[in-house]
Structure formats: C-alpha cells, structure tokens
Amino acid sequence: MSVVCGAECFLAVGCIRWLWKRCTYVGGDDSATWPLATPDEFGSVPHLCRIILAVYEDDLHNPKFPPLGGYRLNPDFVFKRVTYQQTQGHAPPHLIYLDHDRMQMFDGGYVHHGLLKSAIWLLNQESENLKRLWLENGSCYKMVFVGHSLGSGVAALMTVIVVNHRDRLGGIPRELVRCFALAPARCMSLNLAVKYADVIYSVVLQDDFLPRTATPLEDIFKSIFCLPCLIFLVCLRDTFIPEGRKLRDPRRLYAPGRIYHIVERKFCRCGRYPPEVRTAIPVDGRFEHIVLSSHATADHAIIWIHREAEKALNLMKEKSSETMTTAPPVQKFDRLQSIEKEHKDALERAVSLNIPHAVGANENDDENEPQESTSASTDSEDESSADKLASKHEDHGDISKSGNTSTVNSKSGRTNWDDLVERLFERSSSGKLKARKDINIDTGDT
C-alpha cells in the first residue's frame, strides 16, 4: 500500500511541476537572452505590415484599416493586386508594390509541400513582372517578399527558390533579395532556417502560436473552433520529446531565418508594456514551446503586429537618439559585421549539434560567391537532367533540351519554375531537399 501511495504522490508532484512550468512560461522567455534589435534593421517592418493590410482592402484610397503614424501606402505604386478568387485557391491573395519612396539603390532540407506548390505557382504567374520591374528601374531596387501567416511561408519559400536562381530574375544580387515573414508558419527544416537567415527575417509578436507549433497546418486550421484544446495537447506532447531528438529530426519544420521577437508582456503583470524587439539566429531553442496564453491567437493578427511594431520602432528611435555616442555610419558598419558573424556562428552551432544536412560557415561562404560562378555550376550540374524534366512536364508547355534553356517555354519565352524547383531537388544529393507531403494542404485564404 505504501508503495502505491508513494507512486501516486510522485506522479502528482510531477504533474504539478509540469503545470507550474507551463502556466508560468511566457512568450518573452523564448528570447530572454537575445540582444535588442536596432531601428535600422527593424525600420521597414511597420511599413511592410501596412502593405500586407492593403491586400485585404476594398478601396486603397479609402482604407478600412486607417494608417498609423507616417506609414502610408501610395495606391499609385500598386502594380498588380490579385484576390483569392483570382488565384483559384492556388495561393493566398497578393499584390506587387513598387515602392519608389522607400526602396534603395531547396537545397539540403525539408520544406512544406503545400506552401512550396503555392510559391511555384506564384513565380510562374509573376516572375516576368518582377524581372521587368527590377530591370526597368535601373536594377537599384531591392526585391522584398513579404507575407503573413500562411502567406509568410509562401514568401519564404519563394525567396529560397529565387536566391538559388537569381539569373532568372535578371541576375539580381543575393544581397538585394529579402523576405519578411510576419507571424510565420513553420515551413522549412532547421538547417534551411539557419542557412537562409541572411535573407529571410521572421517577425513574431509575443505569444503567437503558429511559429511555435510543429502540428500540421491542416490540423490547426481545421480545428479553429477548439484551437485552445489543440494548443494544450500539442504543449503536453512536446513536453515529453527530448530537445536533442527535436533538433536532429530533419523533417521537423521551423520558422524561417533570423527571428525578430516583439515582447510586450511579462509574467504576473497585467496589460501591455512598452514593446521591445529582440533578435537572434537561434539554433536550439527556436520557439520550441507552446505558450498557454489567452493572447496566443490574438498575437497572430496582422493589425496587432502592425501596431506593436510601430510602437517598438518609435521607442527604439527615441532611445538611440538619446544614447548615440558615435556617428551612425560606424554603428551601421559594426552592426553589419556582428550580424555576419552571428550567422557564421549559428551555422557552426548547427554543425556541432549534428543537425542533418547542416552547412558549416566555410561551406556557406563558398555558396555565396558571385552569381556568375554559382549559375555556371548550377547549369552544368543540371544539364544532364534536362531530358528527364522535359518528359515530366510536357503539360506545362514545350521545353527546350539545350542546356541552361531547359526551363524556358519555347513559345512564350517564360521561365518554367516547376522545372527549376525540380532541378533544385535533383541537385541536392540523395534527395535532401524534400517536401513534407504528410502535411500537404490547400493553403486557403490567409
């Protein structure tokens, strides 16, 4: 009898300890050790939120989401806007925005299958427009992909594809390609999330559930009416999975790139506090814990991300103007060097943890050589697979079988991005770049 009672007491204490840890865990704990972001690197986020909100406007001249502060969208700069009905379910609603006021002069991992299909569909539809706009404006603009929720996953995977085939968009340099994923879906394996941290930036507001749950997106959006129960069950399940096992699972997906975490609430304190933005390229501890919070779903809303990002940016600007002791150019140069070093350190950390297919800093440097050598090697590696791809994609149009033109439709002259992605899959040895078909979904309206 005493043994049974002892076992029951031990189980009760264990359950109480788990419940205490889960109920006292707040979103700010994820980034407690991260350094603060600077106004220069975070400055475009409120403006990009404004552009995302424009996707849902009926009349851009009379927005139902009133602009905050000075972040206004010029309707005359909207090159193209596509509704969900027009995409016929292939991708989220989207727009192409040519920002004259603010713009300046799958390789080795797993990705989300449904989001990848949407990314390919969008590139097939809009890549010619993107290429023409970039070339017509003197090739001095950045090409920025922005998305929210599921759209952020599509934007991130489009960025990965474009970075690997920059020659198809006029030879745009890697440093001019950027992606801002707001409230991002977990869409790529850990090695890819770290590898592309120099071009993909994820923005997470406090307790947002989506960047933290590895549950298939299909289950999340089918369970919207009992989402709190689903979040609790996911939290309970992940508690008993060892951290090392999570990190070494190549099929476990993560929020992409560098993380910017907006923190505005603290444990046992009511209300919102002045927000601060912390940033890092985490390897272990990349939003692994669900937060049992009443704000877990509200923090996913783009309108809240917009408001809190703008508040945080204004506070950063005020603080930097009060404490600045050196000239801004020196600060920017030092910050750039620290970001580059952080990226290399993160890559080395991924290698030291034996994360599958992780790329070390030296190898990553080789991949970032000038575009001429990259495209040349890519074309030579892929030339042998042209015939195979042509037979696979006859329904996408006539494909020439002559070397590096194997992905161009001979009738229209348009790049076939289905084939380019197929070649990217084949180029990765042993099929390392794969789509998570077990979580294939209809991306729906986001």
C-alpha beads as a LAMMPS data file, in Angstrom:
LAMMPS data file: protein, C-alpha beads

446 atoms
444 bonds

1 atom types
1 bond types

-500.0 500.0 xlo xhi
-500.0 500.0 ylo yhi
-500.0 500.0 zlo zhi

Masses

1 110.0

Atoms # bond

1 1 1 0.000 0.000 0.000
2 1 1 2.817 2.399 0.887
3 1 1 4.481 1.754 -2.472
4 1 1 1.269 2.608 -4.320
5 1 1 0.791 5.779 -2.287
6 1 1 4.388 6.778 -2.932
7 1 1 3.972 6.308 -6.668
8 1 1 0.761 8.365 -6.658
9 1 1 2.451 11.159 -4.726
10 1 1 5.397 11.128 -7.124
11 1 1 3.039 11.318 -10.118
12 1 1 1.038 14.130 -8.508
13 1 1 4.189 16.136 -7.786
14 1 1 5.387 15.601 -11.349
15 1 1 2.064 16.799 -12.796
16 1 1 2.023 19.851 -10.534
17 1 1 5.596 20.705 -11.523
18 1 1 4.772 20.398 -15.225
19 1 1 1.615 22.501 -14.833
20 1 1 3.508 25.200 -12.939
21 1 1 6.241 25.365 -15.575
22 1 1 3.755 25.546 -18.445
23 1 1 1.478 28.128 -16.810
24 1 1 4.377 30.384 -15.809
25 1 1 6.083 30.207 -19.200
26 1 1 5.568 33.443 -21.131
27 1 1 6.437 34.343 -24.692
28 1 1 9.246 36.634 -23.581
29 1 1 11.163 33.665 -22.169
30 1 1 11.931 32.449 -25.701
31 1 1 14.139 35.448 -26.416
32 1 1 15.234 36.419 -22.909
33 1 1 18.942 36.111 -23.792
34 1 1 18.751 37.702 -27.252
35 1 1 20.206 41.176 -27.910
36 1 1 17.922 44.053 -28.836
37 1 1 17.290 44.947 -32.473
38 1 1 18.255 48.332 -33.891
39 1 1 15.977 50.876 -35.632
40 1 1 17.891 50.475 -38.909
41 1 1 17.277 46.751 -39.259
42 1 1 13.689 46.779 -37.902
43 1 1 12.630 50.057 -39.504
44 1 1 10.807 48.631 -42.527
45 1 1 8.552 46.223 -40.583
46 1 1 5.645 48.637 -39.811
47 1 1 5.620 49.789 -43.434
48 1 1 5.551 46.187 -44.668
49 1 1 2.632 45.459 -42.314
50 1 1 0.813 48.356 -43.967
51 1 1 1.405 46.759 -47.387
52 1 1 0.060 43.400 -46.176
53 1 1 -3.085 45.071 -44.839
54 1 1 -3.622 46.587 -48.302
55 1 1 -4.215 43.069 -49.649
56 1 1 -7.495 42.987 -47.721
57 1 1 -8.687 46.496 -48.598
58 1 1 -11.647 47.012 -50.915
59 1 1 -10.627 50.573 -51.799
60 1 1 -6.982 51.547 -51.387
61 1 1 -7.864 55.258 -51.486
62 1 1 -10.297 54.837 -48.559
63 1 1 -8.760 52.122 -46.364
64 1 1 -10.847 50.417 -43.699
65 1 1 -7.632 49.896 -41.728
66 1 1 -6.639 53.526 -41.028
67 1 1 -2.900 54.212 -41.366
68 1 1 -0.898 54.621 -38.172
69 1 1 1.800 57.255 -37.846
70 1 1 3.587 58.046 -41.079
71 1 1 3.335 54.590 -42.638
72 1 1 1.006 55.229 -45.550
73 1 1 0.633 53.228 -48.734
74 1 1 0.504 55.034 -52.066
75 1 1 -2.201 53.378 -54.231
76 1 1 -0.439 54.622 -57.362
77 1 1 2.551 52.396 -56.564
78 1 1 0.469 49.192 -56.608
79 1 1 1.490 47.457 -59.820
80 1 1 -0.857 44.485 -59.501
81 1 1 -3.329 43.153 -56.945
82 1 1 -4.768 39.613 -57.047
83 1 1 -7.695 38.372 -54.940
84 1 1 -8.153 34.868 -53.590
85 1 1 -10.880 34.247 -56.165
86 1 1 -8.474 35.141 -58.955
87 1 1 -5.804 32.718 -57.686
88 1 1 -8.454 29.943 -57.679
89 1 1 -7.047 28.560 -54.448
90 1 1 -3.500 28.059 -55.751
91 1 1 -2.023 30.766 -53.486
92 1 1 -3.048 33.442 -50.967
93 1 1 -4.170 36.883 -52.200
94 1 1 -1.186 39.073 -53.033
95 1 1 -0.010 42.284 -54.619
96 1 1 3.102 43.686 -56.308
97 1 1 4.057 47.066 -54.849
98 1 1 6.731 49.234 -56.490
99 1 1 7.880 51.376 -53.573
100 1 1 9.517 54.415 -55.147
101 1 1 9.614 56.269 -51.821
102 1 1 11.404 53.726 -49.620
103 1 1 13.330 51.290 -51.831
104 1 1 17.126 51.598 -52.022
105 1 1 19.833 51.756 -54.678
106 1 1 15.900 23.842 -51.677
107 1 1 18.798 22.590 -51.218
108 1 1 19.607 20.176 -48.376
109 1 1 16.400 20.087 -46.309
110 1 1 12.654 19.648 -45.992
111 1 1 10.040 22.232 -46.830
112 1 1 6.267 22.433 -46.542
113 1 1 4.731 20.761 -49.600
114 1 1 1.552 22.854 -49.910
115 1 1 3.357 26.157 -49.394
116 1 1 6.027 25.131 -51.898
117 1 1 3.367 24.474 -54.541
118 1 1 1.904 27.936 -53.906
119 1 1 5.365 29.511 -54.175
120 1 1 5.976 27.821 -57.535
121 1 1 2.545 28.847 -58.810
122 1 1 3.158 32.476 -57.844
123 1 1 6.577 32.532 -59.514
124 1 1 5.083 31.089 -62.693
125 1 1 2.494 33.883 -62.631
126 1 1 4.565 36.879 -61.555
127 1 1 8.282 36.265 -62.160
128 1 1 8.272 38.044 -65.534
129 1 1 6.676 41.106 -63.944
130 1 1 9.232 41.076 -61.127
131 1 1 12.125 40.738 -63.554
132 1 1 10.849 43.529 -65.800
133 1 1 10.187 45.927 -62.913
134 1 1 13.617 45.318 -61.423
135 1 1 15.442 45.814 -64.739
136 1 1 13.382 48.834 -65.797
137 1 1 14.200 50.680 -62.581
138 1 1 17.938 50.527 -63.095
139 1 1 18.472 47.362 -61.069
140 1 1 18.876 49.511 -57.927
141 1 1 15.784 48.390 -56.010
142 1 1 15.627 45.575 -53.510
143 1 1 13.274 42.683 -54.214
144 1 1 11.386 42.145 -50.947
145 1 1 8.969 39.239 -50.440
146 1 1 6.511 39.819 -47.591
147 1 1 3.807 37.578 -46.179
148 1 1 1.652 36.983 -43.120
149 1 1 0.647 33.633 -41.599
150 1 1 0.486 31.018 -44.380
151 1 1 1.464 33.745 -46.821
152 1 1 4.723 34.165 -44.917
153 1 1 5.590 30.531 -45.640
154 1 1 4.886 31.066 -49.340
155 1 1 7.038 34.223 -49.345
156 1 1 9.897 32.441 -47.554
157 1 1 9.948 29.520 -49.989
158 1 1 9.736 31.891 -52.965
159 1 1 12.815 33.601 -51.550
160 1 1 14.725 30.324 -51.267
161 1 1 13.903 29.484 -54.885
162 1 1 14.793 32.955 -56.180
163 1 1 18.092 33.041 -54.256
164 1 1 19.074 29.766 -55.937
165 1 1 18.062 31.019 -59.425
166 1 1 18.812 34.748 -59.356
167 1 1 19.817 34.701 -63.017
168 1 1 16.170 34.016 -63.939
169 1 1 15.187 37.393 -62.470
170 1 1 17.767 39.480 -64.261
171 1 1 20.786 38.427 -62.218
172 1 1 19.709 40.211 -59.054
173 1 1 22.437 40.012 -56.359
174 1 1 21.711 37.946 -53.254
175 1 1 22.155 40.984 -51.003
176 1 1 19.228 42.712 -52.759
177 1 1 16.806 39.833 -52.101
178 1 1 14.923 39.960 -48.796
179 1 1 11.956 38.255 -47.193
180 1 1 9.962 39.436 -44.162
181 1 1 7.795 36.643 -42.766
182 1 1 5.252 38.073 -40.294
183 1 1 3.688 35.604 -37.856
184 1 1 5.416 32.878 -39.881
185 1 1 4.274 29.334 -40.423
186 1 1 6.873 26.645 -39.732
187 1 1 7.794 25.879 -43.323
188 1 1 11.393 24.568 -43.523
189 1 1 13.755 22.256 -41.675
190 1 1 16.222 23.671 -39.165
191 1 1 19.263 23.570 -41.430
192 1 1 17.472 25.667 -44.077
193 1 1 16.059 28.052 -41.467
194 1 1 19.605 28.805 -40.303
195 1 1 21.212 28.756 -43.751
196 1 1 18.948 31.473 -45.194
197 1 1 18.995 33.711 -42.106
198 1 1 20.865 36.361 -44.093
199 1 1 17.924 36.901 -46.466
200 1 1 14.818 35.775 -44.526
201 1 1 13.615 37.646 -41.431
202 1 1 10.734 36.348 -39.303
203 1 1 8.752 38.718 -37.067
204 1 1 6.892 37.157 -34.103
205 1 1 4.652 39.021 -31.660
206 1 1 4.954 37.777 -28.051
207 1 1 2.906 34.555 -27.620
208 1 1 1.872 33.845 -31.245
209 1 1 1.055 30.128 -31.516
210 1 1 1.815 29.489 -35.216
211 1 1 5.636 29.851 -35.158
212 1 1 5.706 27.573 -32.085
213 1 1 3.659 24.575 -33.116
214 1 1 5.006 21.835 -35.344
215 1 1 1.488 20.440 -35.698
216 1 1 0.444 20.026 -39.353
217 1 1 -1.189 23.236 -40.581
218 1 1 -4.114 21.220 -41.854
219 1 1 -4.976 20.167 -38.289
220 1 1 -4.603 23.718 -36.985
221 1 1 -6.951 25.353 -39.458
222 1 1 -9.492 22.547 -39.324
223 1 1 -9.585 22.833 -35.530
224 1 1 -10.121 26.570 -35.319
225 1 1 -13.151 26.252 -33.023
226 1 1 -11.287 24.117 -30.494
227 1 1 -7.873 25.675 -31.019
228 1 1 -7.152 26.165 -27.283
229 1 1 -7.641 22.426 -26.728
230 1 1 -5.337 21.637 -29.658
231 1 1 -2.675 24.024 -28.347
232 1 1 -2.835 22.403 -24.907
233 1 1 -2.481 18.892 -26.355
234 1 1 0.463 19.975 -28.531
235 1 1 2.070 21.554 -25.468
236 1 1 1.596 18.326 -23.484
237 1 1 3.023 16.178 -26.294
238 1 1 6.112 18.289 -26.932
239 1 1 6.962 18.379 -23.234
240 1 1 7.951 14.728 -23.341
241 1 1 10.038 14.938 -26.544
242 1 1 13.775 15.382 -25.734
243 1 1 15.347 18.569 -27.113
244 1 1 18.104 16.624 -28.882
245 1 1 15.575 14.470 -30.694
246 1 1 13.758 17.560 -31.973
247 1 1 16.954 19.145 -33.269
248 1 1 18.102 16.018 -35.080
249 1 1 14.778 15.351 -36.789
250 1 1 15.331 16.593 -40.380
251 1 1 11.600 16.500 -41.094
252 1 1 10.640 18.790 -38.216
253 1 1 9.808 22.227 -39.621
254 1 1 10.664 25.633 -38.148
255 1 1 10.002 29.343 -38.570
256 1 1 12.479 30.555 -41.198
257 1 1 15.570 32.737 -40.963
258 1 1 16.570 35.376 -38.419
259 1 1 13.934 35.964 -35.718
260 1 1 12.697 39.364 -34.532
261 1 1 10.652 38.837 -31.369
262 1 1 8.378 41.689 -30.226
263 1 1 7.988 41.362 -26.430
264 1 1 5.363 43.439 -24.616
265 1 1 4.061 41.377 -21.653
266 1 1 5.721 39.988 -18.538
267 1 1 4.891 37.201 -16.091
268 1 1 2.258 38.041 -13.463
269 1 1 1.790 41.570 -14.830
270 1 1 -1.417 42.729 -16.459
271 1 1 -1.633 44.796 -19.614
272 1 1 0.814 45.619 -22.364
273 1 1 4.163 47.226 -21.638
274 1 1 6.305 49.347 -23.961
275 1 1 7.361 46.754 -26.549
276 1 1 10.970 45.872 -27.237
277 1 1 12.349 43.874 -30.147
278 1 1 14.941 41.160 -29.570
279 1 1 16.711 39.444 -32.436
280 1 1 18.908 36.405 -32.976
281 1 1 19.549 33.449 -35.275
282 1 1 18.667 30.693 -32.806
283 1 1 19.535 27.089 -33.476
284 1 1 18.474 25.273 -30.328
285 1 1 15.502 26.886 -28.601
286 1 1 13.891 28.223 -31.789
287 1 1 10.355 28.732 -30.399
288 1 1 10.005 25.112 -29.291
289 1 1 7.448 25.729 -26.519
290 1 1 3.764 26.499 -26.900
291 1 1 2.686 29.364 -24.623
292 1 1 -0.556 28.714 -22.719
293 1 1 -1.826 32.262 -23.029
294 1 1 -5.100 33.987 -23.794
295 1 1 -3.140 36.055 -26.325
296 1 1 -1.758 33.091 -28.268
297 1 1 -4.211 33.641 -31.130
298 1 1 -4.631 37.425 -30.838
299 1 1 -0.880 37.922 -31.226
300 1 1 -1.154 36.287 -34.643
301 1 1 -3.273 39.138 -36.045
302 1 1 -1.516 41.393 -38.547
303 1 1 -3.204 44.508 -37.141
304 1 1 -1.640 43.889 -33.713
305 1 1 1.752 43.161 -35.244
306 1 1 1.485 46.439 -37.144
307 1 1 0.615 48.486 -34.065
308 1 1 3.188 46.966 -31.733
309 1 1 5.949 47.039 -34.362
310 1 1 5.367 50.735 -34.910
311 1 1 5.400 51.422 -31.164
312 1 1 8.603 49.428 -30.735
313 1 1 10.279 51.210 -33.644
314 1 1 9.402 54.652 -32.271
315 1 1 10.778 53.691 -28.860
316 1 1 13.988 52.371 -30.442
317 1 1 14.451 55.604 -32.374
318 1 1 13.929 57.711 -29.254
319 1 1 16.353 55.601 -27.245
320 1 1 19.030 55.546 -29.951
321 1 1 18.849 59.325 -30.392
322 1 1 19.359 59.807 -26.636
323 1 1 22.252 57.365 -26.188
324 1 1 24.121 57.614 -29.521
325 1 1 27.813 58.382 -28.933
326 1 1 29.318 57.592 -32.353
327 1 1 28.486 58.521 -35.922
328 1 1 25.649 56.444 -37.461
329 1 1 27.761 55.059 -40.369
330 1 1 30.158 53.475 -37.875
331 1 1 27.246 51.960 -35.975
332 1 1 25.752 50.500 -39.149
333 1 1 29.075 49.001 -40.212
334 1 1 29.688 47.460 -36.785
335 1 1 26.154 46.056 -36.705
336 1 1 26.568 44.542 -40.159
337 1 1 29.774 42.837 -39.079
338 1 1 28.134 41.461 -35.925
339 1 1 25.182 40.108 -37.925
340 1 1 27.508 38.349 -40.376
341 1 1 29.492 36.838 -37.513
342 1 1 26.272 35.727 -35.799
343 1 1 25.192 33.940 -38.969
344 1 1 28.502 32.074 -39.206
345 1 1 28.315 31.164 -35.501
346 1 1 24.778 29.823 -35.967
347 1 1 25.886 27.669 -38.908
348 1 1 28.769 26.274 -36.876
349 1 1 26.410 25.637 -33.958
350 1 1 24.108 23.653 -36.254
351 1 1 27.079 21.540 -37.362
352 1 1 28.228 20.953 -33.769
353 1 1 24.743 19.729 -32.814
354 1 1 24.819 17.197 -35.676
355 1 1 21.739 18.693 -37.293
356 1 1 21.138 16.748 -40.527
357 1 1 22.483 18.413 -43.688
358 1 1 23.715 21.481 -41.764
359 1 1 26.215 23.602 -43.692
360 1 1 29.313 24.969 -41.982
361 1 1 30.429 28.580 -42.228
362 1 1 33.237 27.891 -44.698
363 1 1 30.989 25.881 -46.985
364 1 1 28.302 28.554 -46.779
365 1 1 30.834 31.197 -47.791
366 1 1 31.626 29.173 -50.904
367 1 1 27.928 29.103 -51.797
368 1 1 27.695 32.879 -51.583
369 1 1 30.347 33.552 -54.240
370 1 1 29.451 35.911 -57.125
371 1 1 26.478 34.922 -59.217
372 1 1 28.484 34.091 -62.337
373 1 1 30.218 31.109 -60.763
374 1 1 27.055 29.966 -58.990
375 1 1 24.881 29.965 -62.091
376 1 1 27.568 28.336 -64.167
377 1 1 27.995 25.444 -61.771
378 1 1 24.247 25.066 -61.413
379 1 1 23.714 24.876 -65.147
380 1 1 26.489 22.320 -65.625
381 1 1 25.131 20.136 -62.824
382 1 1 21.589 20.296 -64.111
383 1 1 22.280 19.839 -67.824
384 1 1 22.117 16.056 -67.595
385 1 1 18.564 16.100 -66.204
386 1 1 17.021 18.234 -68.950
387 1 1 15.584 15.334 -70.932
388 1 1 14.013 13.804 -67.839
389 1 1 12.403 17.097 -66.860
390 1 1 11.077 17.697 -70.343
391 1 1 9.219 14.402 -70.334
392 1 1 7.851 15.033 -66.825
393 1 1 6.447 18.475 -67.565
394 1 1 5.030 18.257 -71.071
395 1 1 1.729 19.591 -69.751
396 1 1 3.460 22.844 -68.709
397 1 1 4.495 23.718 -72.270
398 1 1 7.248 22.992 -74.765
399 1 1 10.657 22.787 -73.085
400 1 1 13.917 23.124 -74.974
401 1 1 16.511 20.416 -74.273
402 1 1 19.571 22.559 -74.760
403 1 1 21.450 23.017 -71.506
404 1 1 20.560 26.052 -69.426
405 1 1 17.491 26.912 -71.502
406 1 1 15.723 23.719 -70.493
407 1 1 13.370 25.617 -68.195
408 1 1 12.158 28.179 -70.734
409 1 1 8.951 27.693 -72.653
410 1 1 9.940 27.916 -76.322
411 1 1 6.647 29.528 -77.321
412 1 1 6.308 32.217 -74.670
413 1 1 9.910 32.644 -73.520
414 1 1 8.770 32.393 -69.877
415 1 1 10.714 30.531 -67.225
416 1 1 9.018 27.366 -66.017
417 1 1 9.567 27.491 -62.253
418 1 1 8.200 23.979 -61.761
419 1 1 11.216 22.663 -63.646
420 1 1 13.677 24.931 -61.863
421 1 1 12.469 23.669 -58.493
422 1 1 12.572 20.102 -59.784
423 1 1 16.188 20.659 -60.766
424 1 1 16.908 22.149 -57.346
425 1 1 15.527 18.966 -55.818
426 1 1 17.699 16.800 -58.066
427 1 1 20.783 18.927 -57.460
428 1 1 20.562 18.171 -53.727
429 1 1 22.274 14.820 -53.330
430 1 1 20.161 11.887 -52.145
431 1 1 17.014 13.971 -52.401
432 1 1 17.863 16.108 -49.392
433 1 1 15.512 18.911 -50.389
434 1 1 12.114 17.361 -49.964
435 1 1 8.568 18.484 -49.426
436 1 1 6.660 17.409 -46.371
437 1 1 3.876 15.623 -48.218
438 1 1 2.385 14.410 -44.944
439 1 1 1.260 17.987 -44.283
440 1 1 0.144 18.899 -47.777
441 1 1 -2.828 21.241 -47.528
442 1 1 -4.879 23.662 -49.546
443 1 1 -3.270 26.919 -48.405
444 1 1 -6.609 28.702 -48.276
445 1 1 -7.322 32.367 -47.641
446 1 1 -4.952 33.859 -45.074

Bonds

1 1 1 2
2 1 2 3
3 1 3 4
4 1 4 5
5 1 5 6
6 1 6 7
7 1 7 8
8 1 8 9
9 1 9 10
10 1 10 11
11 1 11 12
12 1 12 13
13 1 13 14
14 1 14 15
15 1 15 16
16 1 16 17
17 1 17 18
18 1 18 19
19 1 19 20
20 1 20 21
21 1 21 22
22 1 22 23
23 1 23 24
24 1 24 25
25 1 25 26
26 1 26 27
27 1 27 28
28 1 28 29
29 1 29 30
30 1 30 31
31 1 31 32
32 1 32 33
33 1 33 34
34 1 34 35
35 1 35 36
36 1 36 37
37 1 37 38
38 1 38 39
39 1 39 40
40 1 40 41
41 1 41 42
42 1 42 43
43 1 43 44
44 1 44 45
45 1 45 46
46 1 46 47
47 1 47 48
48 1 48 49
49 1 49 50
50 1 50 51
51 1 51 52
52 1 52 53
53 1 53 54
54 1 54 55
55 1 55 56
56 1 56 57
57 1 57 58
58 1 58 59
59 1 59 60
60 1 60 61
61 1 61 62
62 1 62 63
63 1 63 64
64 1 64 65
65 1 65 66
66 1 66 67
67 1 67 68
68 1 68 69
69 1 69 70
70 1 70 71
71 1 71 72
72 1 72 73
73 1 73 74
74 1 74 75
75 1 75 76
76 1 76 77
77 1 77 78
78 1 78 79
79 1 79 80
80 1 80 81
81 1 81 82
82 1 82 83
83 1 83 84
84 1 84 85
85 1 85 86
86 1 86 87
87 1 87 88
88 1 88 89
89 1 89 90
90 1 90 91
91 1 91 92
92 1 92 93
93 1 93 94
94 1 94 95
95 1 95 96
96 1 96 97
97 1 97 98
98 1 98 99
99 1 99 100
100 1 100 101
101 1 101 102
102 1 102 103
103 1 103 104
104 1 104 105
105 1 106 107
106 1 107 108
107 1 108 109
108 1 109 110
109 1 110 111
110 1 111 112
111 1 112 113
112 1 113 114
113 1 114 115
114 1 115 116
115 1 116 117
116 1 117 118
117 1 118 119
118 1 119 120
119 1 120 121
120 1 121 122
121 1 122 123
122 1 123 124
123 1 124 125
124 1 125 126
125 1 126 127
126 1 127 128
127 1 128 129
128 1 129 130
129 1 130 131
130 1 131 132
131 1 132 133
132 1 133 134
133 1 134 135
134 1 135 136
135 1 136 137
136 1 137 138
137 1 138 139
138 1 139 140
139 1 140 141
140 1 141 142
141 1 142 143
142 1 143 144
143 1 144 145
144 1 145 146
145 1 146 147
146 1 147 148
147 1 148 149
148 1 149 150
149 1 150 151
150 1 151 152
151 1 152 153
152 1 153 154
153 1 154 155
154 1 155 156
155 1 156 157
156 1 157 158
157 1 158 159
158 1 159 160
159 1 160 161
160 1 161 162
161 1 162 163
162 1 163 164
163 1 164 165
164 1 165 166
165 1 166 167
166 1 167 168
167 1 168 169
168 1 169 170
169 1 170 171
170 1 171 172
171 1 172 173
172 1 173 174
173 1 174 175
174 1 175 176
175 1 176 177
176 1 177 178
177 1 178 179
178 1 179 180
179 1 180 181
180 1 181 182
181 1 182 183
182 1 183 184
183 1 184 185
184 1 185 186
185 1 186 187
186 1 187 188
187 1 188 189
188 1 189 190
189 1 190 191
190 1 191 192
191 1 192 193
192 1 193 194
193 1 194 195
194 1 195 196
195 1 196 197
196 1 197 198
197 1 198 199
198 1 199 200
199 1 200 201
200 1 201 202
201 1 202 203
202 1 203 204
203 1 204 205
204 1 205 206
205 1 206 207
206 1 207 208
207 1 208 209
208 1 209 210
209 1 210 211
210 1 211 212
211 1 212 213
212 1 213 214
213 1 214 215
214 1 215 216
215 1 216 217
216 1 217 218
217 1 218 219
218 1 219 220
219 1 220 221
220 1 221 222
221 1 222 223
222 1 223 224
223 1 224 225
224 1 225 226
225 1 226 227
226 1 227 228
227 1 228 229
228 1 229 230
229 1 230 231
230 1 231 232
231 1 232 233
232 1 233 234
233 1 234 235
234 1 235 236
235 1 236 237
236 1 237 238
237 1 238 239
238 1 239 240
239 1 240 241
240 1 241 242
241 1 242 243
242 1 243 244
243 1 244 245
244 1 245 246
245 1 246 247
246 1 247 248
247 1 248 249
248 1 249 250
249 1 250 251
250 1 251 252
251 1 252 253
252 1 253 254
253 1 254 255
254 1 255 256
255 1 256 257
256 1 257 258
257 1 258 259
258 1 259 260
259 1 260 261
260 1 261 262
261 1 262 263
262 1 263 264
263 1 264 265
264 1 265 266
265 1 266 267
266 1 267 268
267 1 268 269
268 1 269 270
269 1 270 271
270 1 271 272
271 1 272 273
272 1 273 274
273 1 274 275
274 1 275 276
275 1 276 277
276 1 277 278
277 1 278 279
278 1 279 280
279 1 280 281
280 1 281 282
281 1 282 283
282 1 283 284
283 1 284 285
284 1 285 286
285 1 286 287
286 1 287 288
287 1 288 289
288 1 289 290
289 1 290 291
290 1 291 292
291 1 292 293
292 1 293 294
293 1 294 295
294 1 295 296
295 1 296 297
296 1 297 298
297 1 298 299
298 1 299 300
299 1 300 301
300 1 301 302
301 1 302 303
302 1 303 304
303 1 304 305
304 1 305 306
305 1 306 307
306 1 307 308
307 1 308 309
308 1 309 310
309 1 310 311
310 1 311 312
311 1 312 313
312 1 313 314
313 1 314 315
314 1 315 316
315 1 316 317
316 1 317 318
317 1 318 319
318 1 319 320
319 1 320 321
320 1 321 322
321 1 322 323
322 1 323 324
323 1 324 325
324 1 325 326
325 1 326 327
326 1 327 328
327 1 328 329
328 1 329 330
329 1 330 331
330 1 331 332
331 1 332 333
332 1 333 334
333 1 334 335
334 1 335 336
335 1 336 337
336 1 337 338
337 1 338 339
338 1 339 340
339 1 340 341
340 1 341 342
341 1 342 343
342 1 343 344
343 1 344 345
344 1 345 346
345 1 346 347
346 1 347 348
347 1 348 349
348 1 349 350
349 1 350 351
350 1 351 352
351 1 352 353
352 1 353 354
353 1 354 355
354 1 355 356
355 1 356 357
356 1 357 358
357 1 358 359
358 1 359 360
359 1 360 361
360 1 361 362
361 1 362 363
362 1 363 364
363 1 364 365
364 1 365 366
365 1 366 367
366 1 367 368
367 1 368 369
368 1 369 370
369 1 370 371
370 1 371 372
371 1 372 373
372 1 373 374
373 1 374 375
374 1 375 376
375 1 376 377
376 1 377 378
377 1 378 379
378 1 379 380
379 1 380 381
380 1 381 382
381 1 382 383
382 1 383 384
383 1 384 385
384 1 385 386
385 1 386 387
386 1 387 388
387 1 388 389
388 1 389 390
389 1 390 391
390 1 391 392
391 1 392 393
392 1 393 394
393 1 394 395
394 1 395 396
395 1 396 397
396 1 397 398
397 1 398 399
398 1 399 400
399 1 400 401
400 1 401 402
401 1 402 403
402 1 403 404
403 1 404 405
404 1 405 406
405 1 406 407
406 1 407 408
407 1 408 409
408 1 409 410
409 1 410 411
410 1 411 412
411 1 412 413
412 1 413 414
413 1 414 415
414 1 415 416
415 1 416 417
416 1 417 418
417 1 418 419
418 1 419 420
419 1 420 421
420 1 421 422
421 1 422 423
422 1 423 424
423 1 424 425
424 1 425 426
425 1 426 427
426 1 427 428
427 1 428 429
428 1 429 430
429 1 430 431
430 1 431 432
431 1 432 433
432 1 433 434
433 1 434 435
434 1 435 436
435 1 436 437
436 1 437 438
437 1 438 439
438 1 439 440
439 1 440 441
440 1 441 442
441 1 442 443
442 1 443 444
443 1 444 445
444 1 445 446
